[in-house]
Every structure is written in C-alpha cells, then in structure tokens.
Amino acid sequence: MSKSGRRAHLSRVLDAHVHSIQETFQMLEHPAASSLDKVDWSEVTKLGDEVSKQATMAGMLWSGEAPDAKALEENMGAYCNIIHGFVLLCHGSTVGAGPTLHASIYASAKQVVDCSLALLREAVSYEPHDHEKRFSISQLAGTVWEACAALKKTPTTNCTAVGRAITQVAVSLKDVLREMGELKCAASDDSGDRVSDKAAESTSDEEGDLAVADIGDDLSAEEMAIAQLIISVVSDTLAVIKELIRFITGLLKSSCLKISSKESTDSLEKLLSYCREMGQEVNELGACVYPPQEIPQMKSSANKMHRLVDKMHIEVTSLEGSPDGVYGTFKQLESSLGNLQHGLGGDLTTEMGRLAV
C-alpha cells in the first residue's frame, strides 16, 4: 500500500472510531439513571491512567520510523476501545449527580476525549522525517497526560462540586473589591484612602496587600460616600460567600448522610444559584459606583440582594451542620444593605415590605 493510500485508509478507520465515540459520549449529556449502580470515581481515574499510557505508546509508535500499517491500525483500535470504556465509566459515575457535579464530570471527560482524538488525528497525517509533526505529536501526547492527571482533581461529590463553584464567585468578588480599591476622591484624599483600606482589608487575608492606582475616575465627596457604602456591601457579601464555603466544608468533614440526599443536593444547587446572582448584583453595584452614579439601579440591586439573603437563609437552615457563622454574616450584610439604601435616599424595609427572618 502506498503512503497516500495508507494515510487514506487510516483516516477512514479513525473517522469510524470517532463517530462511534461521539455517539457514546452523547450519553454523558445527561446524568445516569438513579436506578443504576454508581461507578466510584477511583475507577475512572484508574482507566484514565491507562488512557495516558496509551497516549504514550501512540506517540512513540506514530512518531518513529514508518511502522507497519497493521500495527498502526491495531494501536488506534486499542486506544479508541479504551476511550469507549472511559466514557462509559464516566457516565456511570454521574449516578445521583446534581447539575454542578455533572458539569464537572462532563468537562473532565470531554477534555480527555478531545485531546486523545486530536492526537490520533495528527498522527494519521504523520510522515517519517517530518520533525515538525513529530514535535506536534509529542506535544499532543502531553496534553492527554495533563487531561488524565486533572481527573484526580475533579470533584467527586455534589457538595465538593458546589463548594468549588461558590469559590469562583468569591474570586470574582475579590476582583470587584480590587477595582473599587482604586477609587479616588477629588475632594478629599482621606476619603479615598478609607475606601482603599476597606477593600484591602477584605482581601489581604488571602491575597496580600493590594496596590492602589489612580484610574482617573475621581468622585465627588457625595459620590465617595456612596462608594464607601457599596464597598461595605461588597465586603460583607464576600464574607457571606467565604462563610458559606466554610459551612459546606464542615458538611463534608462531618460525613453526614443527609448531604448526599436529593433534597440536600437541591439545597446546595440553590445556594450556588443564589451566590451567582449575588455576584451579578455586586457587579452591577461596582459598575454603578463610577460617575454618573445610577441610583435607581443601586436601589434595585440592594433590594434583590436582600431577597437573596432571605432565600439563602432558608436553604442553609434546611442543611445539617453549624450555620451560626453564616447567619452572622447574613445579618451583617443586611445591615450594610440597609445603610446603602438609606444613603441612597430610601427605607429598604418599607420599600420591600419584608418580613423578619
């Protein structure tokens, strides 16, 4: 068989394998039925190690001197069979998975599959003595190793998955505080320093001192007073998120059976949703703090955040654990939101007609 004929044949064989793998992978778009036996994630990582070894073998075989076409085809078939098994195990591990855990498993599995297929696609077009291709194959094999290694960091429970996702919300809030720490007051440098100090205090425990730079959006004294109130809201929101993370970590350490129930999973997913909504409202407040300040939008965000605190309170109460620290941060955030609403020229409690929790 000529070189071009061999490549064409291998390409057809690979296309058939890819089509079959893609059909199997579609199963992962939805969690496995709860009636099935759950596959332990350790089984997935074990097969991931086999995928990594197969990528090494493929890289060595395909980047060497022209191997026998039959050997290449057999290697491709063995690799794709392992990928099939890997996808099926990943699907089996999604029994009882909530949306967040399922999304994490899906993303991890997709990375392994995509990197593996990219390696094989590059390999079938390889020509001996093509040093650029040889280097490319080596690099692609490396991406498979990394994707397989990352499987060991994939969350294995709904609680862990939600906790990590909430951590990402905390990271975004720190970014907002960092930006607000750059605010300057045209009328009084001292007022600007107080805003910067407040922002730095809220992030220094994990990220060290933050440098303050002049972004050229100087605020009037009145605008800076509102900015200080918003800084307090953002800072206290971050405190809520951090305390929720500690609370969820406590649930994991307690090995409480209740946290694996569907009701618990639903509550955790709702908490994550509310945290993300909180993050969106904080971003709105952060955008409105620059002149000209949008007072109606600020009031709207404060109202929404108050309602979200109430909803969070309900879900935290439904979970076992020690939520006193969370409740304390809820109260502090509600106080800051009330101060902001008052500073904006209104009474939040009256406007919302809220009931005491």
Secondary structure as the mmCIF struct_conf table of DSSP 4:
data_model
#
loop_
_struct_conf.conf_type_id
_struct_conf.id
_struct_conf.beg_label_comp_id
_struct_conf.beg_label_asym_id
_struct_conf.beg_label_seq_id
_struct_conf.end_label_comp_id
_struct_conf.end_label_asym_id
_struct_conf.end_label_seq_id
HELX_RH_AL_P HELX_RH_AL_P1 LYS A 3 PHE A 25
HELX_RH_3T_P HELX_RH_3T_P1 GLN A 26 GLU A 29
BEND BEND1 HIS A 30 HIS A 30
HELX_LH_PP_P HELX_LH_PP_P1 PRO A 31 ALA A 33
TURN_TY1_P TURN_TY1_P1 SER A 34 SER A 35
BEND BEND2 LEU A 36 LEU A 36
HELX_LH_PP_P HELX_LH_PP_P2 ASP A 37 ASP A 40
HELX_RH_AL_P HELX_RH_AL_P2 TRP A 41 TRP A 62
TURN_TY1_P TURN_TY1_P2 SER A 63 SER A 63
BEND BEND3 GLY A 64 GLU A 65
HELX_RH_AL_P HELX_RH_AL_P3 ALA A 69 GLY A 92
TURN_TY1_P TURN_TY1_P3 SER A 93 GLY A 96
HELX_RH_AL_P HELX_RH_AL_P4 PRO A 99 VAL A 124
TURN_TY1_P TURN_TY1_P4 SER A 125 SER A 125
TURN_TY1_P TURN_TY1_P5 PRO A 128 HIS A 129
HELX_RH_AL_P HELX_RH_AL_P5 HIS A 131 ALA A 150
HELX_RH_3T_P HELX_RH_3T_P2 LEU A 151 LYS A 153
BEND BEND4 THR A 154 THR A 154
BEND BEND5 THR A 157 THR A 157
HELX_RH_AL_P HELX_RH_AL_P6 ASN A 158 MET A 180
TURN_TY1_P TURN_TY1_P6 GLY A 181 GLU A 182
STRN STRN1 CYS A 185 CYS A 185
BEND BEND6 ALA A 186 ALA A 187
HELX_RH_AL_P HELX_RH_AL_P7 ASP A 189 GLU A 207
BEND BEND7 GLY A 216 GLY A 216
STRN STRN2 LEU A 219 LEU A 219
HELX_RH_AL_P HELX_RH_AL_P8 ALA A 221 SER A 254
TURN_TY1_P TURN_TY1_P7 SER A 255 SER A 255
HELX_RH_3T_P HELX_RH_3T_P3 LEU A 257 SER A 260
BEND BEND8 SER A 261 SER A 261
HELX_RH_AL_P HELX_RH_AL_P9 LYS A 262 CYS A 288
TURN_TY1_P TURN_TY1_P8 VAL A 289 VAL A 289
BEND BEND9 TYR A 290 PRO A 292
HELX_LH_PP_P HELX_LH_PP_P3 GLN A 293 GLN A 293
HELX_RH_AL_P HELX_RH_AL_P10 ILE A 295 SER A 318
BEND BEND10 LEU A 319 LEU A 319
BEND BEND11 GLY A 321 GLY A 321
HELX_RH_AL_P HELX_RH_AL_P11 ASP A 324 GLY A 343
TURN_TY1_P TURN_TY1_P9 LEU A 344 GLY A 345
BEND BEND12 GLY A 346 GLY A 346
HELX_RH_AL_P HELX_RH_AL_P12 LEU A 348 MET A 352
TURN_TY1_P TURN_TY1_P10 GLY A 353 GLY A 353
HELX_LH_PP_P HELX_LH_PP_P4 ARG A 354 ALA A 356
#
